[in-house]
Each structure stands twice: as C-alpha cells, then as structure tokens.
Amino acid sequence: MDTAAPLLDLFDHVPLLLTVVHFASAGAVTLHALIRKREVPAAIGWIGLAWLSPFFGPLLYLGFGINRVKRRARRLRGATGGGAAPAVTGLAPVGPTGSLAVAAARITGLPTEPGTVVAVLDCGDEAYPRMLAAIDAATTSIALSTFIFRTDALGLRFIDALARAHRRGVAVRVLIDGFGGGFLFSRAYHRLRALEVPAARYLHSLLPWKMPLLDLRLHKKILVIDGSKAFVGGLNIGADNLLATQPREPVRDVHFMVEGPVVRQVAESFQDDWTFSTSEVLDGPDWFPATHAGGSAPARSISSGPDQSVDQLLLVLLCAINSASSSLRIATPYFLPDEQVLTALQLAALRGVEVHIVIPAVNNHLLMGWAMQAHIRPLIKAGCRLWRSPPPFDHSKLATVDESWCLIGSANWDARSLRLNFEITMEFYDPVLARRLNGIIDAKRVDPITLEEIDGRWPFVKIRDAAARLLMPYL
C-alpha cells in the first residue's frame, strides 16, 4: 500500500487551505476594524495590511491593532462616565465659561462645587513642609495616592509621619502605583507595611499574562486630610523636587492645597481606587465629613482613565480650547496630544486667540523630547507660540483660558495621560487663580521656539524625531 499517496493529496490541498485561512483571517480583521476602529485612516490601514500581507497582517493586528487596554480596564473596574449629568449645583459660573461648565458636567457626571485654592506651592520646597504638617495635624483620616514614592530622606520623612498618624489613631490609607512606585520591589510599600500602615499597590503583578496591565498606571497625586483638605498637582514624593538641596536631577513642579466642598470629589476618586485595589470601602464622617469650610469659586474634580466609556479629560480639554476667546496658556512636561487636540489648538490660534504652550528645554525622557520636536511644527505655523522653560526640568501641569478658567492636576498633554493613565485634574472657574497661574506660566516663557529653528534641524535629527513620534501611543 502506498502510504505517500494520502500525504501527496493533502499537499495538493495546501494552497486551497491557505487561501481559506487568508480570507477568513483578513475578513475577521475587516469586520473587527469596521466595528471597533474610530479613526478611519487607522481602519483603512489595518484592513489593507490584512488583505495585502496574508497571515502576517492579521497577526500584527492581533498583537497591536486590538485595544486590549481599555477592554481590560473596563472589565477590571467597570465602565463609568458619560451620559446625562445632574444639574450643575454649588456656585454656577457666569459668562462665557458657563457653557463650558455645563459641558463638563455632562461629560463627567459631576456638578461644580465650591472650592478654593488656599495655596499655590512652588516645588517640594514649599509643598512638602505643608503636606507633612497637615499629616501631623490630621485628626480623623489621611488618604495618600502617588505614582512615585521614593525612600530617600524626604520619602522616609513621609513614611515616619504616616506611621505616627497611624499610631495615634488616625485612619491612614496609602496607595502607590504598581509600576511607578517600584515594579520589582517597592521599598516604600514594604516599609509602610512593616510599620503596620495600611498600604496597597495599584495593579501590580509579576505574572507574565498580566504584563499588559503595565499600561494601566495610577498617575494621580492625592493627599486628603480629614476629608476636608486636599493637596493635588504633579508632585511625586522624592527629594529630587527639593531644589534648595541641589539634587543631582532636580525637578521643578507646582502643587496646590485645596479646601471646600469640592474636596469630597477628590476623596471619592481616592476611594474608588482604594476599593478597587483592596475591596475595602471607605465610608463615614472620618472620610467624608458632612460640612466643609471654605470654597469661593465653582470647581470640579475630573477623574479620568481607560475604564470610562468616554475620554472625559480629552473632551473637557477640547471644550475648554474651543471656548477660548482671547487667551489660552498651557504648561506641560510632555506635549504629544492627538490630532483632535492639535486641530483645536490650531483653530484657536487662527481665530485670534493668543495660544502659549510651554515645554521643558530639556526633557527627562529622551524619546519624548525628540517626538515633541516633530509634533509642534503645525502649531507654530498656525500662529501658536511655543516656548521652552529653562532648567531644571519643569514637571508643572497648568492650563488657563481667558483669565477665567484653569486646570491643575496630574495629567500631561499626551496620549498616555489622555487615554491610558488613571489621572485626576481639577478645574476652577476662578479669575483670581487664573491670573495667578498666567503669571506663573508667563514666567516660564523664556526661550521661544521658531519655525526657522524647527525647519533648520539637520536631516538626521528630523528623521530621528519623526521616528520617535511614531511611538507616541506608547510614550
């Protein structure tokens, strides 16, 4: 009996089988891209690659074309956000920003509440003493969330202060990001646990099948004291923010102390993250007191992340840009927004709005600095003014519109903050604060970036920067 005959017959059908597999895989990519891809060019590109590159194209789509991050985030935390919002309560803004407040309420599902920025704190030199004093003065509760928690001399002071508060009966909860706080080993987390301070790491796992969760980062910087006072901004916990000590890699930043009923929204943001990480529900007057002192301006906390059904922060930023009539100022360490934001900024400049964007002269992430160079030319050409702030590296995250609206918090103007990270920002409809932040931003406008400079880069540098820009979704 010839055993080779069936094998030869099978080989005769290989071309047909490969054709069937190709059509099936390319067809599956086509259907998925048509249904899931919001950007038409991306959908066309993936569909074309799937049909023109048999097997290789569908495999690439399977690995890189499917947004598993948002799907995992929604499965882990549940989809939130979007839809109809309650009527705006508290102090309703008047004038042109009133429509912005209504839009933000519908986007976030939260009303404005009275809030006051009690202190604008320059770098850790001003912020850390106020934060440590607040921890020492706490009587009922302390909620601390941070992306980076170093165990240098400054970090150890925070750990000791938190431990003292815990020993005197204050309810203390500390949440550290599972990647930024030390992926392989978090010294701060283990030291807190050794001192019996309740602490948790956000989405931390060394299991290989959970590695995609590394994209889901808790980037919030929150300190809430007794449910009535909040510190928010971009400040991590580390001695590199103490400029007076002349650290080897100094970081400049701005932090804020907030009081008023709006602090409850900040505390609720921490509660959501803590409950997700530990299953413990924080409730009662220790965490959410019935009354709040202070609060003179309409304010709102915006908690954003990939678990939401809409990109809340992105939509609020677009509304703010489109509402600007005279001026728009932005200071951010990482400026790589998507085409929607770039277009909105260009249109603002073209209709006569003074648009000023300040980025660091030297970036602490090399690839990010290169990519930003390739990203800003259309803005300059449209009339936006771009500036470099002088050293040290400026980590400040500020935005103002028309000397009437301002945004502070942890989010950068890049794809990671707008799409992937869990962030907290706060908007204030406060002309006094807006004018003060305008002064801070204007002081950073030292070195203008011109079209001649961007166009005059060496060809190799242009190619390098453009190649780095391709990594925009991952930076």
C-alpha positions as CSV (number, residue, x, y, z in Angstrom):
1,M,0.0,0.0,0.0
2,D,1.4,3.4,-1.0
3,T,1.3,5.5,2.2
4,A,2.6,8.5,0.4
5,A,-0.5,9.0,-1.7
6,P,-2.7,10.5,1.0
7,L,0.1,12.7,2.1
8,L,0.5,13.9,-1.5
9,D,-3.2,14.5,-1.8
10,L,-3.1,16.6,1.4
11,F,-0.2,18.7,0.0
12,D,-2.4,19.3,-3.1
13,H,-5.0,21.0,-0.9
14,V,-2.5,23.2,0.9
15,P,-2.9,26.2,-1.4
16,L,-6.7,26.0,-1.0
17,L,-6.4,25.7,2.8
18,L,-4.0,28.7,2.9
19,T,-6.4,30.7,0.7
20,V,-9.3,29.9,3.0
21,V,-7.3,30.8,6.1
22,H,-6.2,34.1,4.5
23,F,-9.7,35.1,3.5
24,A,-11.1,34.1,7.0
25,S,-8.4,36.0,8.9
26,A,-8.4,39.1,6.7
27,G,-12.2,39.0,6.8
28,A,-12.2,38.9,10.6
29,V,-9.8,41.8,10.8
30,T,-12.0,43.7,8.4
31,L,-15.1,43.2,10.5
32,H,-13.4,44.0,13.7
33,A,-11.7,47.2,12.4
34,L,-15.0,48.4,10.8
35,I,-16.8,48.0,14.1
36,R,-14.1,49.0,16.6
37,K,-11.8,51.5,15.0
38,R,-12.9,55.1,15.4
39,E,-10.2,56.6,13.3
40,V,-10.9,56.0,9.6
41,P,-7.2,56.1,8.4
42,A,-6.3,53.5,11.1
43,A,-9.2,51.2,10.0
44,I,-8.2,51.5,6.3
45,G,-4.6,50.9,7.1
46,W,-5.2,47.7,9.1
47,I,-7.7,46.4,6.6
48,G,-5.3,47.0,3.8
49,L,-2.4,45.3,5.7
50,A,-4.6,42.3,6.5
51,W,-5.5,41.7,2.8
52,L,-2.2,42.6,1.2
53,S,0.0,40.8,3.7
54,P,-1.5,37.3,4.2
55,F,-1.1,35.8,7.7
56,F,1.5,38.5,8.7
57,G,-1.0,41.3,8.5
58,P,-3.7,39.6,10.7
59,L,-1.0,38.5,13.2
60,L,0.1,42.1,13.5
61,Y,-3.4,43.3,14.0
62,L,-3.9,40.6,16.7
63,G,-0.8,41.8,18.5
64,F,-1.0,45.6,18.1
65,G,-4.3,46.6,16.5
66,I,-6.7,45.5,19.2
67,N,-7.1,47.9,22.1
68,R,-7.0,45.4,25.0
69,V,-6.0,48.1,27.4
70,K,-9.4,49.8,27.5
71,R,-11.2,46.4,27.4
72,R,-9.2,45.1,30.4
73,A,-9.7,48.3,32.3
74,R,-13.4,48.3,31.8
75,R,-13.6,44.6,32.8
76,L,-11.5,45.2,35.9
77,R,-13.1,48.4,37.1
78,G,-16.4,48.6,35.2
79,A,-17.2,51.2,32.6
80,T,-18.0,54.6,34.0
81,G,-18.6,58.1,32.9
82,G,-20.6,59.8,30.2
83,G,-24.2,60.3,29.7
84,A,-26.6,62.8,31.3
85,A,-25.3,64.5,34.4
86,P,-27.0,66.1,37.3
87,A,-27.8,69.8,37.1
88,V,-24.9,72.0,38.0
89,T,-25.1,72.9,41.6
90,G,-23.0,75.0,44.0
91,L,-21.6,78.2,42.5
92,A,-22.5,78.2,38.9
93,P,-20.1,80.1,36.6
94,V,-21.4,83.1,34.7
95,G,-20.3,84.5,31.4
96,P,-18.7,82.6,28.5
97,T,-17.4,79.8,30.8
98,G,-20.9,78.9,31.8
99,S,-21.4,76.7,28.8
100,L,-18.0,75.1,29.4
101,A,-19.2,74.2,32.9
102,V,-22.4,72.7,31.6
103,A,-20.5,70.6,29.1
104,A,-18.0,69.4,31.7
105,A,-20.9,68.4,34.0
106,R,-22.4,66.3,31.2
107,I,-19.1,64.8,30.4
108,T,-18.0,63.9,33.9
109,G,-21.4,63.4,35.6
110,L,-20.4,65.7,38.4
111,P,-21.6,69.2,39.4
112,T,-19.4,72.1,40.2
113,E,-18.9,72.5,44.0
114,P,-17.4,75.5,45.9
115,G,-13.7,75.2,46.2
116,T,-10.7,77.4,47.0
117,V,-7.0,77.0,46.2
118,V,-5.7,78.0,49.6
119,A,-2.0,77.8,48.5
120,V,0.0,77.6,45.3
121,L,3.1,75.7,46.3
122,D,6.3,76.1,44.3
123,C,8.3,72.8,44.1
124,G,8.7,70.4,47.0
125,D,10.5,73.2,49.0
126,E,7.1,74.8,49.6
127,A,4.8,71.8,49.2
128,Y,6.4,69.1,51.3
129,P,6.5,71.1,54.6
130,R,2.8,71.9,54.2
131,M,1.9,68.3,53.4
132,L,4.0,66.9,56.3
133,A,2.5,69.5,58.7
134,A,-1.0,68.5,57.5
135,I,-0.3,64.8,58.1
136,D,0.9,65.6,61.6
137,A,-2.2,67.7,62.3
138,A,-4.7,65.2,60.9
139,T,-7.3,64.0,63.4
140,T,-9.5,61.5,61.6
141,S,-8.2,60.3,58.2
142,I,-5.4,60.5,55.7
143,A,-5.6,59.3,52.1
144,L,-2.4,59.4,50.1
145,S,-2.1,58.3,46.4
146,T,1.1,58.7,44.5
147,F,2.8,57.5,41.3
148,I,6.4,57.6,42.7
149,F,7.2,57.2,46.4
150,R,11.0,57.2,46.9
151,T,12.7,56.1,50.1
152,D,15.3,58.8,50.2
153,A,15.5,61.2,53.2
154,L,12.3,63.0,52.1
155,G,10.4,59.8,51.5
156,L,11.4,58.5,54.9
157,R,10.0,61.6,56.5
158,F,6.7,61.0,54.9
159,I,6.7,57.3,56.0
160,D,7.5,58.3,59.5
161,A,4.8,61.0,59.6
162,L,2.2,58.5,58.2
163,A,3.3,55.9,60.8
164,R,3.0,58.4,63.6
165,A,-0.5,59.3,62.5
166,H,-1.5,55.7,62.3
167,R,-0.2,55.1,65.9
168,R,-2.2,58.0,67.3
169,G,-5.4,56.5,65.8
170,V,-5.8,58.4,62.5
171,A,-7.2,56.2,59.7
172,V,-4.4,56.1,57.2
173,R,-4.5,54.6,53.7
174,V,-1.6,54.8,51.2
175,L,-1.9,53.8,47.6
176,I,1.2,53.5,45.4
177,D,1.3,52.8,41.7
178,G,2.5,49.2,41.0
179,F,4.9,50.4,38.3
180,G,6.0,53.9,39.1
181,G,6.4,53.1,42.8
182,G,8.9,50.3,42.1
183,F,7.9,47.4,39.8
184,L,10.2,44.6,41.1
185,F,10.4,45.9,44.7
186,S,8.7,48.9,46.3
187,R,10.7,49.9,49.3
188,A,8.1,52.5,50.4
189,Y,5.3,50.0,50.3
190,H,7.1,47.3,52.3
191,R,8.4,49.8,54.8
192,L,4.8,51.1,55.4
193,R,3.5,47.6,55.8
194,A,6.3,46.8,58.2
195,L,5.1,49.8,60.3
196,E,1.5,48.4,60.0
197,V,0.4,51.3,58.0
198,P,-2.4,50.2,55.6
199,A,-0.9,50.4,52.1
200,A,-1.6,48.9,48.7
201,R,0.0,48.8,45.2
202,Y,-2.2,49.6,42.3
203,L,-2.3,46.9,39.5
204,H,0.9,45.3,40.5
205,S,1.7,41.8,39.2
206,L,4.8,39.9,38.1
207,L,2.7,37.3,36.3
208,P,3.6,37.2,32.6
209,W,-0.1,37.1,31.4
210,K,-0.8,40.3,33.4
211,M,2.1,42.2,31.9
212,P,-0.3,44.2,29.5
213,L,-1.7,45.8,32.7
214,L,1.6,47.7,33.0
215,D,-0.1,50.2,30.6
216,L,-2.8,50.9,33.1
217,R,-1.0,53.3,35.5
218,L,-2.3,55.2,38.5
219,H,-0.8,58.6,37.9
220,K,-2.8,60.5,40.5
221,K,-1.1,62.6,43.2
222,I,-3.6,63.0,46.0
223,L,-3.3,63.8,49.7
224,V,-6.6,64.3,51.5
225,I,-6.6,65.2,55.2
226,D,-9.6,64.7,57.4
227,G,-11.8,64.7,54.2
228,S,-11.7,68.5,54.2
229,K,-8.3,69.5,52.8
230,A,-6.7,68.2,49.6
231,F,-3.2,68.5,48.0
232,V,-3.2,67.9,44.3
233,G,-0.9,68.6,41.3
234,G,2.0,66.9,39.7
235,L,4.3,66.4,42.7
236,N,5.6,62.9,43.4
237,I,7.3,62.1,46.7
238,G,11.1,62.4,46.3
239,A,14.0,64.6,47.2
240,D,14.6,65.5,43.5
241,N,11.8,68.1,44.0
242,L,13.7,69.9,46.7
243,L,15.6,72.4,44.6
244,A,17.2,74.1,47.7
245,T,19.1,70.9,48.3
246,Q,20.6,70.9,44.8
247,P,19.7,67.3,43.8
248,R,21.6,65.6,41.0
249,E,18.5,65.5,38.8
250,P,16.3,68.4,40.0
251,V,12.6,68.6,39.1
252,R,10.5,71.8,39.2
253,D,6.8,71.5,39.9
254,V,3.7,73.2,41.2
255,H,1.4,71.8,43.7
256,F,-1.9,73.0,45.2
257,M,-3.7,73.0,48.6
258,V,-7.5,73.0,48.1
259,E,-10.4,73.4,50.6
260,G,-14.1,73.5,50.3
261,P,-16.9,71.0,49.4
262,V,-15.1,70.1,46.1
263,V,-12.6,68.1,48.3
264,R,-15.3,65.4,48.6
265,Q,-14.9,64.7,44.9
266,V,-11.2,64.2,45.3
267,A,-11.7,61.9,48.3
268,E,-14.2,59.9,46.2
269,S,-11.6,59.5,43.5
270,F,-9.2,58.0,46.1
271,Q,-12.0,55.8,47.5
272,D,-12.7,54.3,44.1
273,D,-9.0,53.4,43.5
274,W,-8.6,52.1,47.1
275,T,-11.7,50.0,46.9
276,F,-10.6,48.6,43.5
277,S,-7.2,47.7,44.9
278,T,-8.2,46.3,48.3
279,S,-12.0,45.7,48.3
280,E,-12.3,47.9,51.4
281,V,-14.9,50.6,51.2
282,L,-14.0,53.8,52.8
283,D,-17.1,55.5,54.2
284,G,-18.4,57.6,57.1
285,P,-17.7,61.0,58.5
286,D,-14.0,60.3,59.0
287,W,-13.5,60.2,55.3
288,F,-16.5,62.3,54.1
289,P,-17.4,64.9,56.7
290,A,-20.9,66.4,56.5
291,T,-19.7,70.0,56.4
292,H,-16.8,71.8,54.6
293,A,-15.2,75.1,55.4
294,G,-14.1,77.4,52.6
295,G,-14.9,77.4,48.9
296,S,-15.4,80.6,47.0
297,A,-15.3,79.6,43.3
298,P,-17.0,76.9,41.2
299,A,-14.7,73.9,41.0
300,R,-14.8,70.3,39.9
301,S,-12.6,67.2,40.1
302,I,-12.1,65.2,36.9
303,S,-11.1,61.6,37.4
304,S,-10.2,60.1,34.1
305,G,-9.0,56.7,32.9
306,P,-9.3,53.9,30.3
307,D,-12.2,52.3,32.3
308,Q,-14.5,55.1,31.3
309,S,-17.0,54.9,28.4
310,V,-15.8,58.3,27.1
311,D,-12.5,60.0,27.3
312,Q,-13.6,62.6,29.9
313,L,-10.4,64.6,30.2
314,L,-9.9,64.8,26.4
315,L,-13.4,66.0,25.9
316,V,-13.1,68.6,28.7
317,L,-9.9,69.9,27.1
318,L,-11.5,70.2,23.7
319,C,-14.4,72.1,25.2
320,A,-12.0,74.4,27.0
321,I,-9.9,75.1,23.9
322,N,-13.0,75.8,21.8
323,S,-14.4,78.1,24.4
324,A,-11.3,80.4,24.5
325,S,-11.9,83.8,23.1
326,S,-8.8,85.8,24.0
327,S,-6.0,83.7,25.6
328,L,-5.0,80.1,26.2
329,R,-1.9,79.1,28.2
330,I,-0.5,75.6,28.7
331,A,2.5,74.4,30.6
332,T,3.2,70.7,30.4
333,P,6.3,68.5,30.6
334,Y,5.1,66.1,27.9
335,F,3.2,67.5,24.9
336,L,2.1,64.9,22.4
337,P,-1.6,65.3,22.0
338,D,-3.6,63.6,19.3
339,E,-4.8,65.2,16.1
340,Q,-8.1,66.3,17.7
341,V,-6.3,68.5,20.2
342,L,-3.7,69.7,17.7
343,T,-6.5,70.8,15.3
344,A,-8.4,72.6,18.1
345,L,-5.3,74.5,19.2
346,Q,-4.6,75.5,15.6
347,L,-8.2,76.7,15.1
348,A,-8.0,78.7,18.3
349,A,-4.8,80.5,17.1
350,L,-6.4,81.1,13.6
351,R,-9.4,82.8,15.1
352,G,-7.2,85.2,17.0
353,V,-6.8,83.5,20.4
354,E,-3.3,84.0,21.9
355,V,-2.1,80.4,22.4
356,H,1.0,80.0,24.5
357,I,2.4,76.5,25.1
358,V,5.4,76.0,27.4
359,I,7.5,72.8,27.4
360,P,10.8,72.0,29.1
361,A,14.1,72.9,27.4
362,V,15.5,69.5,28.4
363,N,13.2,66.6,28.8
364,N,13.9,63.8,31.3
365,H,12.6,61.3,28.8
366,L,14.9,61.4,25.7
367,L,12.4,59.8,23.2
368,M,9.6,62.1,24.4
369,G,11.8,65.2,23.8
370,W,12.6,64.0,20.3
371,A,9.0,63.2,19.5
372,M,7.8,66.6,20.8
373,Q,10.2,68.3,18.3
374,A,8.4,66.5,15.4
375,H,5.0,67.3,16.8
376,I,4.9,71.1,17.1
377,R,5.5,72.5,13.6
378,P,1.8,72.7,12.6
379,L,1.0,74.6,15.7
380,I,3.8,77.2,15.2
381,K,2.7,77.6,11.5
382,A,-0.9,78.2,12.6
383,G,0.2,81.0,15.0
384,C,0.6,79.2,18.3
385,R,3.5,80.5,20.4
386,L,5.7,77.7,21.8
387,W,8.3,78.3,24.5
388,R,11.0,76.4,26.4
389,S,11.2,76.8,30.1
390,P,14.7,77.0,31.5
391,P,16.3,74.2,33.5
392,P,15.8,72.4,35.8
393,F,13.3,70.0,34.2
394,D,9.8,71.5,34.6
395,H,7.2,69.0,35.6
396,S,4.4,71.6,36.0
397,K,1.0,70.9,34.5
398,L,-1.1,74.0,34.2
399,A,-3.7,75.4,31.8
400,T,-5.8,78.6,31.7
401,V,-8.5,80.0,29.4
402,D,-9.4,83.7,29.1
403,E,-8.2,84.5,32.7
404,S,-11.4,82.8,33.9
405,W,-10.9,79.1,33.8
406,C,-7.9,77.0,35.0
407,L,-6.9,73.3,35.1
408,I,-4.5,71.8,37.6
409,G,-3.6,68.2,38.4
410,S,-1.6,65.2,37.4
411,A,-2.4,64.8,33.7
412,N,0.0,65.7,30.9
413,W,-1.0,66.7,27.3
414,D,0.0,63.3,25.8
415,A,-1.7,60.1,24.7
416,R,-0.8,58.2,27.9
417,S,-2.4,60.7,30.2
418,L,-5.4,61.3,27.9
419,R,-6.1,57.6,27.1
420,L,-4.2,55.2,29.4
421,N,-3.4,56.6,32.8
422,F,-5.8,57.0,35.7
423,E,-5.5,60.7,36.3
424,I,-7.1,63.4,38.5
425,T,-7.3,67.0,37.4
426,M,-9.3,69.9,38.9
427,E,-11.0,72.8,37.0
428,F,-11.6,76.1,38.7
429,Y,-13.8,78.9,37.4
430,D,-11.8,81.4,39.3
431,P,-10.4,84.6,37.6
432,V,-8.1,85.4,40.6
433,L,-6.5,81.9,40.4
434,A,-6.4,82.1,36.6
435,R,-4.5,85.4,36.7
436,R,-2.0,84.0,39.2
437,L,-1.4,80.9,37.1
438,N,-1.0,83.1,34.0
439,G,1.8,84.8,35.8
440,I,3.5,81.5,36.7
441,I,3.2,80.3,33.1
442,D,4.4,83.6,31.6
443,A,7.5,83.5,33.9
444,K,8.4,80.2,32.2
445,R,8.2,81.7,28.7
446,V,12.0,82.2,28.3
447,D,13.1,80.7,25.0
448,P,10.8,80.9,22.0
449,I,10.6,78.0,19.6
450,T,10.6,79.4,16.0
451,L,9.6,77.8,12.7
452,E,13.1,78.6,11.4
453,E,14.6,76.6,14.2
454,I,12.3,73.6,13.6
455,D,12.9,73.6,9.9
456,G,16.6,74.2,10.4
457,R,17.3,70.9,12.2
458,W,19.7,68.5,10.5
459,P,18.0,65.9,8.3
460,F,19.3,63.1,10.5
461,V,17.7,64.9,13.5
462,K,14.4,65.3,11.7
463,I,14.3,61.6,10.8
464,R,15.2,60.7,14.4
465,D,12.4,63.0,15.8
466,A,9.9,61.7,13.3
467,A,10.7,58.1,14.1
468,A,10.3,58.8,17.9
469,R,6.9,60.4,17.1
470,L,5.7,57.0,15.8
471,L,6.0,55.7,19.3
472,M,3.5,58.4,20.5
473,P,0.8,55.9,21.7
474,Y,3.4,54.2,24.0
475,L,5.5,57.1,25.4
